Amino acid sequence: MALFGTIINGVLIIVGSLLGLVFTKIPERYKETVMHGIGLAVILIGLQMAFATNQIIIVLISLLTGAIIGEFFRIEEGLNRLGNWIGSKFRTKGNENSIAQGFVTASLIFCIGAMGIIGALDSGIRGDHGVLITKGIIDGFTSIVLTSTLGFGVILSVFPVVVYQGTIAIFATQIDKWIPESVLSGLIVEVTAVGGLLIVAIGLNLLKLMQIRIGNLLPSILTVVIIYYIYLLIL
């Protein structure tokens, strides 16, 4: 079943988030230091992904065009409004802003990355769910800390994760009929690199070194596909 790995990933996020709700009494200094550790690890993961690129110009143009599109449509504001709306439906001891922050932060961390893309493709093309199950274990542990720090909003990230990865997996069951494997491999590398830089931005936000509007950079995940196709045509 193409969606098996995605479902397991979602279940592990829910389990981790529920455990995180139990450990909300963790002292703030522990949470802060752990979040700093996660932020540093996220930056390292993002850099490793970004360095995989074979054509830095594709990554740069994809980010620039994606940023323009994202700012035009104000995607970051839309994500925050969505989080606030969801928060109004699921009130907890925290306020709606914290729920929105947890939902948006966790959604971006869990959705953007090489493992989600490659794992979903493996599930759809080869029926191999190992990558997504491994990602689910990582996401589960991450959601424990995120939920204990950011609150109930983290558990709601399971919805975009399942939709995002599930859509890729279903699409991947047919993609090999349209795109040659050699082209697909190169495209995954560049998508991974763009996603890696967005992961770095998430890490910087978690460390509170700056506040990057990551939501407005999300279209670059789509524009990289177009830019890569144009690049192949030029060659």
N, C-alpha and C positions, 0 to 999 in steps of 0.2 A: 504494500500500500504506500503510495507516494507521500502521504501526509503523516506517516507513523512517526518519523523523526521530529517533525514540527509539533505534533501532539505531546510527545515526551518532553520536548523543550518547554512547552507551555506549562505542563504539569509540574515540572521541577521549579519553574519560576513561582508558581502558586504556593508550592510547599515551602520554598525558601522565604517568601514574603510572609506567610503565616507564622513561621518560626521567628521572623524578624519582629512581628508584632508582639510576640511573647517577651522578647528581649529589649523592650523599649526603656527599661530602667537602667540600661547600661550608662555609666557616668559619661557626661558630655566630653570630657577630655579623652576618653577611650575612643568614642565615636569620631571625634575630630581627627585624632591621629590615624585611626584606621582608614578614614576617608582620604586623608593625605596619602596613605600608602596605596589605596586603590587608584587615586588620581595619578600617582607616579607610574603605577603598573599600566594604567590605561594609556598614558603617553608613550611608554615603551612599546606596547602592542601596536599603537598607531604608527609609530616611527618604523617599526619592522615591516608593517604593511606598506607604508608609503615608499620605502626604499626598494620595493619590488618592481616599481615602474621601469619600463624600458624606454618610454618616451615622456620626459618631463613636460614637454610643451603641451602634450595632450592633457595632462593633469592640470596644468596652469590654465589653459583655455577653458577647460571644463568647469573649474572653480570660478573663473571670472564670469562666464555666461550663467552658471548656476546661481551665483550671488545676485546678478542683475535680475534674473527671473524671480528669485526668492524675495528680494526687496520690493519688487513691483507688486507681487501678490501678498506681501506681508505674511509670509507663512509662519514665522515665529509668533506673531500676534495671534494667528489663527489657532496654533497649537496651544497657546496659553488659554485662549477662550474656551477651547475644547476641554482642556484640563479643568478649568473653573466650572464649566457646565457639568462635567462628570462629578466634580467635587461636590456640587450642590445636590447631587442625587445620592451621594454616599458620604454623609457628614460623619466626622469622627471628632475626637477631642481636639485635633489640630484645626487650623483654619483652612479655607479653600485654596489659598495661595500655596500652602505647603503641599496640599494634595496635587495641585497643578504641577508644582516643581518636581515632586516625586514621579508623577506620571510621565512628564516630558523627559526628564533626565533618564529614567529607566528605559523608556521607549527608545531613545536615541542610542543608549549604550547597548541594548540588547538587539536592536535592529541593524545598526550600521556595523559592518565588519566583514572580513573575509569568510569567517566560519559560517555566518548566516547565509551568505550568497553561495559559497561553494558547497556547503552542506545541503542546502535546498536543491541545488543542481544535481548533486550526487543522489539524493533521494529520488528525484524525478527521472534522471537519465539512467542510472545504474541500480536503483533500488537499494543503495547503500546508505544506511542511516547513522553510521558510526560518528561522522563529524557533528551532526546535529545533536546526538545524544551527549557527546563530549561537551559541546557548547552549552547544552542544558545543565550539565553538572556545574560548569563555571558560572552560568547565569544564576543558578540556584544559590550558590554560596554568596555571590555578589548581591543578590536580592535580600539576603538576610541582613547584611550591613546597611544597604540602602534603605530598607524598610524601617530598621531601628533608628535611622537618622532622619529620613525624609517622610516617613509615615505611610499611610494606607494607599496613597496614590501609586506606589510602586507596583502593587499587585494588579492594577488596572492596565499596566503595560503589556500584559499577556495578550490582550486583544490585538494591538497592532503587530505584535510579534507573530502570532498565529496567522493573521491575514497576510502579512508581508512574506513570510517564509513559505506559507502554504501556496500563495499565488505563484511564487517562483518555482516551487516544486511541481505544481500542476502544469505550468507553462513549459517546464523543462522536459516533461514527458513527450512534448512535440517539437522542442526546439532543434533537436538534432536533424530533423527533416528539412529545416530551413537554413541553418547556419553550419558551415563546415567545422569540424572539430578544431582545426588549426586556427581558424578565425576566433572561435569561441574561447579557446585557451588564452589568446592574446587579449581579448576583451576583458576577461575575468581579471587578468593582471592589472589592467589600467583602472577598472572599477575598484579593485582592492586598494590600489594606491590612493585614489580619491577618497575612498571610505576611511583609509588610514589617517589621512590628514584631518578628516572630520573627527575621528577618534582622538587625535592629539588635541583638538580644540575642546572636546569634552573634558579631557584631563586637565587642561588649563582652567576651565570653568570650575571643576571640582576643587582645584587647589586655590580658587579665588584669586588667581593672578591677573585675570582679566575677565570680561564678560562678553564672549563672542556669541553673536546671534546665529547659532548653529542651524536652527530651523530654516533660516533664509539661505543657507548653503546647501540644503538637501537636494534641490533640483540638479546639482552637479552630478549626482549619482545617475541621473537620466541623460544629462547633456553629454556625459563622457561616452555614452553609446553612440550618439550622433557624431561627435567629434572623431571618435575612433573609426567610424564607417567612412567619413570624409577623408580621413588620413589614408585609409586603404585605397580609396578611389584615386587619390593623388599619386600614390605609388604605382 
